[in-house]
Amino acid sequence: KHLFLGTVQDNVQDCLRKGRNNPVKGEKHPKAKLTTKQALEIKTSTENRRIIAEKFGITPSHVNNIRAGRTWKHI
């Protein structure tokens, strides 16, 4: 009963109207492995990415993504 036909634009407008366009960011995301404080530490650290990755239990590519601003963009 809650479904209806429409275009992509209709779907986007419906999403916005119902307030469903606010994605969870950072440590509030259910799959987050880091806190905001940890992500900031990674972003500003000059330590080797492998050492940082081991320290926080993440992959070296995750460290790269944080440092490059591809993830944790909001900090």
N, C-alpha and C positions, 0 to 999 in steps of 0.2 A: 504493500500500500504506500510505502514511502518513496518508491521509485517512479520516475517519470521520464518520458522521452525529451531529448533536448540536444543542443549542440555543445561543443566544448566550452564555448563562451557562456552558455546557460549554466553549465556545471560549475564553472569558476565563479560566476556571480552568486550561485546558490551557496557555494562554499564560503565565500566572503560574507554573505548575508547571515549565515549561521555561525560565524566566528570560528571556523575550522581551519584557518590559515595561519595559525601560530605554532610553528614547529618548536619542540622542546630543544634547548641548546645546552651545551656544556655538561656539567656534572648532573644536571637534572634529567638528562636523557637516561632511560633505563639501562642502556648498554654501555654507559660511560665507564671507563677504567681509571680515569684521572679526575682530580679536583681542579678547579680553576687555578688554585695556587700552584699545583704541580705543572699544569700546562704553561703557566707563565714562567716557571723556573726552566722548563725545557726550551721555551721560546728564546729566553735570554742567555741561556748557557752556551759557552764556547767549548764545552767538553765534547769528546768524541761521541758520535751518535750511537755507537754500539754500547758504550758504557752507560749512557743515559737510558737506552732501551732496557738494558738489564736491570738497572736501578729501579725503574718504574714498571717492569713487567710488560713492556710493549715491544713492538718490532722497530728496528732501525728505520724502516720506511715511514712508520707512524711519526717518529721523531722528525724526519724530513718534512712530512706534511704539516706538522705543527709549526715548524720553523719557517716554512714557505708560505704559511697563511692559507693553506688549502683546507685545513681543519682548524677548529677553535678560532674561527675568523672574528668572532665577537670580542676577543680579548686583545 
